[in-house]
């Protein structure tokens, strides 16, 4: 399995955990709709932000554009961008 696939899978696992099972790992990986459309709540987003920050040692500024949080691809892109800095 490639590093990119592993990262996608890990982010999907964080999404499933943050949603307390409302969104499954497979649903998170499905790019046909965003997390809000899949039932993600504002509390789930806060838990996801905390998990991503802790897991990857990043800071997510809530006053900036956070639309990337709507999908696994968006979150992975954010992680790559932050790690490249």
C-alpha positions in Angstrom: 0.0 0.0 0.0 1.3 3.4 -0.9 2.0 6.2 1.6 -0.8 8.3 0.0 -3.3 5.4 0.4 -2.3 4.9 4.0 -2.8 8.6 4.7 -6.2 8.6 3.1 -7.2 5.5 5.1 -5.9 7.1 8.4 -7.8 10.3 7.8 -11.0 8.3 7.0 -10.5 6.5 10.3 -10.2 9.8 12.2 -13.4 11.0 10.5 -15.3 7.8 11.5 -14.0 8.2 15.1 -14.9 11.9 15.3 -18.4 11.2 14.1 -18.9 8.4 16.6 -19.9 6.0 13.8 -22.3 8.3 12.0 -19.9 8.3 9.1 -18.1 5.1 8.4 -14.6 4.8 7.0 -16.0 3.7 3.7 -18.5 6.6 3.6 -15.7 9.0 4.4 -13.6 7.7 1.5 -16.6 8.2 -0.9 -15.9 11.5 -2.7 -19.4 11.8 -4.1 -20.6 14.0 -1.3 -19.1 16.0 1.6 -19.1 15.2 5.3 -22.0 17.5 6.1 -24.1 15.7 3.5 -23.2 12.4 5.2 -24.4 13.6 8.7 -21.3 15.1 10.2 -22.1 17.6 12.9 -20.3 20.7 14.2 -19.2 18.8 17.2 -17.8 16.1 14.9 -15.9 18.7 13.0 -14.3 20.0 16.2 -13.4 16.5 17.3 -11.9 15.9 13.8 -9.9 19.1 14.0 -8.5 18.1 17.3 -7.7 14.6 16.0 -5.9 15.9 12.9 -3.9 18.5 14.9 -2.8 15.8 17.4 -2.1 13.1 14.9 -0.1 15.2 12.5 1.3 18.0 14.7 -0.6 20.7 12.7 -2.6 23.7 13.6 -5.9 24.4 11.9 -6.9 28.1 12.1 -10.7 28.2 12.4 -10.6 31.9 11.2 -9.2 30.8 7.8 -10.9 28.9 5.1 -11.8 25.4 6.5 -13.8 24.1 3.5 -11.0 21.5 3.0 -12.4 19.7 6.1 -15.4 18.5 4.0 -13.6 15.6 2.5 -10.7 13.1 2.9 -9.0 14.5 -0.2 -9.3 18.0 1.2 -7.8 17.1 4.5 -5.0 15.1 2.9 -4.2 18.1 0.7 -4.1 20.4 3.7 -1.8 18.0 5.6 0.6 17.8 2.6 0.6 21.6 2.2 1.3 22.1 5.9 4.1 19.5 5.9 5.7 21.1 2.9 6.1 24.5 4.7 
